[in-house]
Amino acid sequence: MRAKITYIVTAAVLVFYFVLVGSRGMMLIRHGTLVTVTFGVAVLILPVVGVWFLWKNTQFVRRANALAAELDAEGGLPVDDLARTPSGRIDRDSADAVFTKRREETEDAPDDWHTWFRLAVAYQDARDTPRARKAMQRAIALHRSIPSPLLSPSAPPGPSGE
């Protein structure tokens, strides 16, 4: 819950910043000279890129959390039984051992989003965030490619015979 609150506060601060920067860009454009209009347009690009980045990250987090909830409902979330240092950080050797196991599971079932999700968790535990993100994106893509039972051609027809 703490991470969620931190994310919301950070997103709110970023949105405030985007509005502030956008207003400055508009002020420059309204000034009307070639230099200020050019700078104004350049300044407006920053909030646009920032909003896009924030939106994409929010979508990623929502989808990853949905996968976690689904995996938890199935009883397939990885158990956090990793050894920790006295300060509470995950022991590197312990994380590496679990990572090896998760990588082998993923190699055995490369089209299963469950294994990619657990591999992403193992990458994160091993402090390899870029690869964790890529593995989670792969899990999300695989999950999204699964046909919905409501739209499946093998689903029984509805009450109207459709």
Backbone as JSON, one array per atom type, in Angstrom:
{
  "sequence": "MRAKITYIVTAAVLVFYFVLVGSRGMMLIRHGTLVTVTFGVAVLILPVVGVWFLWKNTQFVRRANALAAELDAEGGLPVDDLARTPSGRIDRDSADAVFTKRREETEDAPDDWHTWFRLAVAYQDARDTPRARKAMQRAIALHRSIPSPLLSPSAPPGPSGE",
  "N": [[0.82, -1.19, 0.0], [1.99, 1.19, 0.68], [3.74, 1.69, -1.43], [1.92, 2.19, -3.45], [0.71, 4.58, -2.6], [2.94, 6.26, -2.65], [3.47, 6.21, -5.4], [1.15, 7.46, -6.4], [1.33, 10.01, -5.22], [3.74, 10.91, -6.33], [3.03, 10.88, -9.05], [1.04, 12.86, -9.01], [2.56, 15.12, -8.33], [4.18, 15.23, -10.59], [2.24, 15.75, -12.58], [1.4, 18.29, -11.75], [3.81, 19.66, -12.21], [3.96, 19.32, -15.01], [1.77, 20.88, -15.82], [2.6, 23.38, -14.9], [4.99, 23.79, -16.42], [3.87, 23.65, -18.96], [2.21, 25.92, -18.93], [4.14, 27.92, -18.85], [5.34, 27.51, -21.32], [3.2, 28.22, -22.98], [3.01, 30.93, -22.32], [5.39, 31.88, -23.4], [4.9, 31.4, -26.11], [2.72, 33.11, -26.55], [3.99, 35.54, -26.38], [5.06, 36.11, -28.86], [7.35, 36.63, -30.53], [9.8, 35.36, -32.86], [11.86, 33.89, -31.6], [10.82, 33.45, -28.97], [8.48, 32.03, -29.51], [9.54, 29.75, -30.71], [11.05, 28.71, -28.55], [8.91, 28.36, -26.8], [7.37, 26.35, -28.04], [9.25, 24.3, -27.94], [9.44, 24.01, -25.16], [6.87, 23.11, -24.61], [6.98, 20.56, -25.56], [8.21, 19.01, -23.6], [6.27, 18.55, -21.39], [4.43, 17.03, -22.86], [5.84, 14.71, -23.62], [6.42, 13.85, -21.04], [3.82, 13.34, -19.96], [3.02, 11.28, -21.66], [4.94, 9.33, -20.97], [4.36, 8.95, -18.24], [1.74, 7.97, -18.48], [2.17, 5.56, -19.91], [3.74, 4.15, -18.05], [1.93, 3.96, -15.92], [-0.06, 2.38, -17.08], [1.46, 0.04, -17.43], [2.02, -0.68, -14.76], [-0.58, -1.1, -13.76], [-1.4, -3.27, -15.36], [0.52, -5.2, -14.66], [-0.07, -5.49, -11.95], [-2.64, -6.54, -12.19], [-2.05, -9.01, -13.34], [-0.61, -10.09, -11.21], [-2.63, -10.27, -9.28], [-4.32, -12.12, -10.52], [-2.63, -14.34, -10.68], [-2.19, -14.76, -8.0], [-4.78, -15.47, -7.2], [-4.91, -17.91, -8.45], [-3.12, -19.26, -6.96], [-0.44, -19.21, -7.65], [1.58, -17.39, -7.16], [5.0, -16.51, -6.64], [6.7, -17.68, -3.76], [8.06, -15.72, -1.2], [10.78, -16.59, 0.08], [13.37, -15.93, 0.36], [16.76, -15.58, 1.46], [17.87, -13.01, 3.63], [19.8, -10.04, 4.22], [21.08, -8.59, 7.32], [20.12, -5.97, 7.19], [17.83, -6.23, 5.75], [17.82, -6.47, 3.01], [17.66, -8.47, 0.04], [19.54, -11.42, -0.13], [22.16, -11.81, -2.37], [23.21, -14.26, -3.45], [21.17, -16.06, -2.79], [19.06, -14.98, -4.29], [20.1, -15.34, -6.85], [20.12, -18.13, -7.05], [17.37, -18.75, -7.04], [16.7, -17.36, -9.32], [17.97, -18.84, -11.35], [16.46, -21.18, -11.31], [13.93, -20.15, -12.06], [14.51, -19.17, -14.61], [15.04, -21.54, -15.99], [12.49, -22.73, -15.84], [11.07, -20.95, -17.43], [12.36, -21.3, -19.87], [11.53, -23.89, -20.41], [8.8, -23.56, -20.77], [8.1, -21.39, -22.79], [5.93, -19.93, -23.76], [4.17, -19.4, -21.76], [2.59, -17.19, -19.69], [2.67, -17.18, -16.94], [5.16, -18.25, -16.15], [6.87, -16.3, -17.16], [6.09, -14.12, -15.64], [6.91, -14.95, -13.07], [9.65, -15.12, -13.6], [10.21, -12.42, -14.04], [9.85, -11.43, -11.45], [11.96, -12.76, -10.21], [14.14, -11.62, -11.56], [13.86, -8.99, -10.59], [14.3, -9.41, -7.87], [16.95, -10.1, -8.03], [18.03, -7.7, -8.51], [18.0, -6.67, -11.12], [16.6, -4.59, -12.79], [15.97, -3.55, -15.47], [15.8, -5.93, -17.04], [13.88, -7.27, -15.6], [11.66, -5.68, -16.08], [11.37, -6.05, -18.86], [10.8, -8.8, -18.92], [8.39, -8.79, -17.54], [6.84, -7.28, -19.28], [6.75, -9.07, -21.38], [5.28, -11.12, -20.16], [2.85, -9.79, -19.82], [2.16, -9.31, -22.5], [1.89, -11.95, -23.44], [-0.23, -12.8, -21.83], [-2.25, -11.12, -22.72], [-2.58, -12.1, -25.25], [-3.99, -14.39, -24.99], [-7.02, -15.86, -25.87], [-10.15, -14.48, -24.97], [-12.62, -16.12, -22.97], [-15.21, -15.29, -23.41], [-15.22, -14.31, -25.98], [-14.4, -16.34, -27.5], [-14.56, -18.67, -30.23], [-15.4, -21.21, -29.58], [-17.07, -20.93, -27.5], [-20.22, -21.44, -25.91], [-23.36, -20.64, -27.55], [-25.16, -17.61, -26.87], [-28.22, -16.73, -25.03], [-29.88, -15.7, -27.04], [-29.2, -17.09, -29.24], [-26.98, -16.33, -30.65]],
  "CA": [[0.0, 0.0, 0.0], [2.88, 2.35, 0.74], [4.24, 1.93, -2.78], [0.82, 2.78, -4.22], [0.58, 5.97, -2.17], [4.11, 6.96, -3.17], [3.28, 6.36, -6.84], [0.09, 8.46, -6.63], [1.87, 11.33, -4.86], [4.73, 11.26, -7.35], [2.3, 11.19, -10.28], [0.38, 14.16, -8.82], [3.6, 16.15, -8.41], [4.56, 15.33, -12.0], [1.17, 16.42, -13.31], [1.52, 19.71, -11.39], [4.98, 20.15, -12.94], [3.61, 19.4, -16.43], [0.89, 22.04, -15.99], [3.43, 24.56, -14.71], [5.85, 23.94, -17.58], [3.0, 23.94, -20.1], [1.78, 27.33, -18.86], [5.3, 28.74, -19.23], [5.47, 27.39, -22.77], [2.14, 29.03, -23.59], [3.38, 32.34, -22.13], [6.42, 32.18, -24.39], [4.27, 31.44, -27.44], [1.9, 34.33, -26.61], [4.85, 36.71, -26.5], [4.93, 36.36, -30.27], [8.55, 36.76, -31.36], [10.26, 34.08, -33.42], [12.65, 33.18, -30.59], [9.98, 32.99, -27.85], [7.57, 30.99, -30.02], [10.36, 28.54, -30.87], [11.29, 28.18, -27.21], [7.62, 27.93, -26.24], [7.04, 25.04, -28.62], [10.21, 23.34, -27.38], [9.07, 23.78, -23.76], [5.63, 22.32, -24.59], [7.29, 19.15, -25.86], [8.55, 18.32, -22.35], [5.1, 17.96, -20.71], [3.8, 16.01, -23.71], [6.63, 13.49, -23.44], [6.23, 13.43, -19.65], [2.48, 12.76, -19.8], [3.05, 9.99, -22.35], [5.75, 8.43, -20.16], [3.58, 8.65, -17.03], [0.61, 7.13, -18.9], [2.67, 4.22, -20.24], [4.15, 3.5, -16.8], [0.73, 3.65, -15.16], [-0.65, 1.2, -17.73], [2.31, -1.11, -17.13], [1.82, -1.04, -13.35], [-1.93, -1.66, -13.63], [-1.44, -4.6, -15.97], [1.34, -6.1, -13.85], [-0.83, -5.76, -10.74], [-3.74, -7.43, -12.56], [-1.47, -10.34, -13.46], [-0.28, -10.56, -9.86], [-3.88, -10.65, -8.62], [-4.79, -13.36, -11.14], [-1.72, -15.41, -10.27], [-2.47, -14.99, -6.57], [-6.04, -16.22, -7.13], [-4.62, -19.28, -8.88], [-2.15, -19.84, -6.03], [0.83, -19.39, -8.33], [2.58, -16.35, -6.88], [6.21, -17.06, -6.03], [6.82, -17.48, -2.32], [9.26, -14.95, -0.85], [11.52, -17.25, 1.16], [14.78, -15.63, 0.1], [17.57, -15.15, 2.59], [18.05, -11.56, 3.65], [20.89, -9.51, 5.05], [20.54, -7.98, 8.53], [19.42, -4.72, 6.87], [16.57, -6.56, 5.1], [17.99, -6.64, 1.57], [17.72, -9.86, -0.4], [20.9, -11.94, -0.33], [22.42, -11.97, -3.81], [23.35, -15.68, -3.79], [19.84, -16.65, -2.7], [18.3, -14.5, -5.45], [20.66, -15.98, -8.05], [19.67, -19.53, -7.08], [15.97, -18.74, -7.46], [16.67, -16.88, -10.7], [18.34, -19.96, -12.22], [15.29, -22.06, -11.37], [12.88, -19.46, -12.83], [14.94, -19.11, -16.0], [14.82, -22.88, -16.55], [11.05, -22.9, -16.0], [10.66, -20.14, -18.58], [12.88, -21.96, -21.08], [10.71, -25.07, -20.64], [7.46, -23.13, -21.18], [8.31, -19.99, -23.19], [4.68, -19.27, -24.13], [3.32, -19.33, -20.57], [2.79, -15.91, -19.02], [2.95, -17.43, -15.53], [6.6, -18.41, -15.95], [7.5, -15.0, -17.41], [5.83, -13.28, -14.47], [7.81, -15.37, -11.99], [11.0, -14.73, -14.01], [10.32, -10.98, -13.79], [10.05, -11.27, -10.01], [13.32, -13.22, -9.92], [15.04, -10.55, -12.03], [13.78, -7.86, -9.66], [14.97, -9.83, -6.64], [18.39, -10.09, -8.31], [18.33, -6.28, -8.75], [18.17, -6.41, -12.55], [15.32, -3.96, -13.1], [15.62, -3.52, -16.9], [15.37, -7.26, -17.51], [12.62, -7.56, -14.9], [10.61, -4.96, -16.81], [11.17, -6.72, -20.15], [10.14, -10.08, -18.66], [7.0, -8.5, -17.17], [6.18, -6.88, -20.52], [6.51, -10.31, -22.11], [4.18, -11.8, -19.47], [1.63, -9.05, -20.14], [1.84, -9.57, -23.91], [1.4, -13.33, -23.55], [-1.54, -12.85, -21.19], [-3.2, -10.42, -23.59], [-2.79, -12.88, -26.48], [-4.89, -15.5, -24.69], [-8.38, -15.47, -26.24], [-11.12, -14.38, -23.88], [-13.64, -17.15, -23.11], [-16.45, -14.69, -23.9], [-15.1, -14.04, -27.4], [-13.89, -17.56, -28.14], [-15.53, -19.32, -31.12], [-15.88, -22.45, -29.0], [-18.0, -20.62, -26.41], [-21.61, -21.78, -26.28], [-24.1, -19.46, -27.94], [-25.94, -16.94, -25.82], [-29.65, -17.06, -25.01], [-30.54, -15.29, -28.27], [-28.74, -17.97, -30.29], [-25.89, -15.7, -31.39]],
  "C": [[0.87, 1.26, 0.0], [3.42, 2.71, -0.64], [3.16, 2.6, -3.64], [0.64, 4.25, -3.87], [1.74, 6.8, -2.71], [3.95, 7.2, -4.67], [2.25, 7.45, -7.13], [0.6, 9.86, -6.32], [2.87, 11.8, -5.91], [4.04, 11.64, -8.66], [1.61, 12.56, -10.18], [1.39, 15.3, -8.92], [4.03, 16.33, -9.86], [3.5, 16.05, -12.83], [1.2, 17.92, -13.01], [2.69, 20.34, -12.16], [4.66, 20.31, -14.42], [2.73, 20.62, -16.71], [1.71, 23.33, -15.88], [4.32, 24.82, -15.94], [5.02, 24.28, -18.82], [2.53, 25.39, -20.1], [2.92, 28.26, -19.24], [5.52, 28.68, -20.74], [4.43, 28.23, -23.5], [2.44, 30.53, -23.45], [4.43, 32.74, -23.17], [5.82, 32.29, -25.8], [3.45, 32.72, -27.6], [2.74, 35.59, -26.77], [5.01, 37.1, -27.97], [6.18, 36.55, -31.11], [9.0, 35.38, -31.83], [11.0, 33.25, -32.36], [11.74, 32.63, -29.49], [8.99, 31.92, -28.3], [8.32, 29.67, -30.19], [10.63, 27.89, -29.52], [10.0, 27.66, -26.57], [7.2, 26.57, -26.75], [7.97, 23.97, -28.05], [9.85, 23.0, -25.94], [7.8, 22.93, -23.68], [5.88, 20.84, -24.9], [7.58, 18.37, -24.57], [7.33, 17.75, -21.63], [4.41, 16.88, -21.54], [4.53, 14.68, -23.56], [6.44, 12.95, -22.01], [4.89, 12.77, -19.4], [2.43, 11.39, -20.47], [3.8, 8.95, -21.5], [4.99, 8.01, -18.9], [2.42, 7.73, -17.36], [1.08, 5.7, -19.17], [3.09, 3.46, -18.97], [2.94, 3.12, -15.95], [0.02, 2.43, -15.75], [0.14, -0.06, -17.38], [2.06, -1.6, -15.7], [0.44, -1.67, -13.16], [-2.01, -3.07, -14.2], [-0.63, -5.61, -15.17], [0.6, -6.46, -12.56], [-2.01, -6.68, -11.02], [-3.23, -8.86, -12.72], [-1.14, -10.92, -12.09], [-1.54, -11.02, -9.14], [-4.41, -11.97, -9.2], [-3.92, -14.54, -10.71], [-1.93, -15.76, -8.8], [-3.76, -15.8, -6.41], [-5.86, -17.68, -7.53], [-3.68, -19.99, -7.91], [-0.78, -20.01, -6.62], [1.85, -18.3, -8.1], [3.82, -16.99, -6.26], [6.27, -16.71, -4.54], [8.13, -16.74, -2.04], [9.93, -15.6, 0.36], [13.02, -17.05, 0.97], [15.48, -15.2, 1.37], [17.81, -13.65, 2.48], [19.22, -11.18, 4.54], [20.28, -8.91, 6.31], [19.78, -6.67, 8.26], [18.1, -4.97, 6.14], [16.66, -6.72, 3.59], [18.09, -8.12, 1.23], [19.17, -10.24, -0.65], [21.09, -12.29, -1.8], [22.5, -13.44, -4.21], [22.0, -16.4, -3.77], [18.99, -16.25, -3.91], [18.8, -15.16, -6.73], [20.21, -17.43, -8.17], [18.21, -19.62, -7.55], [15.87, -18.31, -8.92], [16.98, -18.03, -11.67], [17.15, -20.9, -12.4], [14.19, -21.44, -12.24], [13.24, -19.38, -14.32], [14.72, -20.46, -16.68], [13.34, -23.16, -16.77], [10.56, -22.15, -17.24], [11.16, -20.74, -19.88], [12.05, -23.19, -21.43], [9.32, -24.72, -21.15], [7.51, -21.66, -21.62], [7.03, -19.24, -23.56], [3.71, -19.17, -22.96], [3.6, -18.04, -19.81], [3.12, -16.09, -17.55], [4.46, -17.51, -15.28], [7.34, -17.09, -16.19], [7.27, -14.04, -16.25], [6.79, -13.64, -13.34], [9.27, -15.05, -12.31], [11.21, -13.23, -13.76], [10.55, -10.7, -12.3], [11.47, -11.68, -9.62], [14.35, -12.2, -10.38], [15.04, -9.38, -11.05], [14.48, -8.2, -8.34], [16.49, -9.82, -6.81], [18.89, -8.68, -8.66], [18.67, -5.98, -10.21], [16.85, -5.85, -13.08], [15.01, -3.9, -14.59], [15.14, -4.87, -17.43], [14.07, -7.68, -16.83], [11.46, -6.91, -15.65], [10.32, -5.64, -18.15], [10.45, -8.06, -19.96], [8.67, -9.85, -18.3], [6.22, -8.05, -18.4], [5.85, -8.11, -21.37], [5.34, -11.08, -21.49], [2.85, -11.12, -19.81], [1.2, -9.33, -21.57], [1.28, -10.98, -24.09], [0.0, -13.45, -22.94], [-2.6, -12.21, -22.08], [-3.49, -11.21, -24.86], [-3.69, -14.09, -26.25], [-6.3, -15.07, -25.05], [-9.3, -15.48, -25.03], [-12.19, -15.46, -24.06], [-14.96, -16.58, -23.64], [-16.41, -14.47, -25.41], [-14.66, -15.26, -28.19], [-14.95, -18.18, -29.03], [-16.1, -20.6, -30.53], [-16.84, -22.21, -27.84], [-19.42, -20.95, -26.84], [-22.37, -20.52, -26.64], [-24.91, -18.9, -26.78], [-27.4, -17.3, -25.92], [-30.39, -16.68, -26.29], [-30.1, -16.12, -29.46], [-27.6, -17.41, -31.11], [-24.62, -16.48, -31.24]]
}
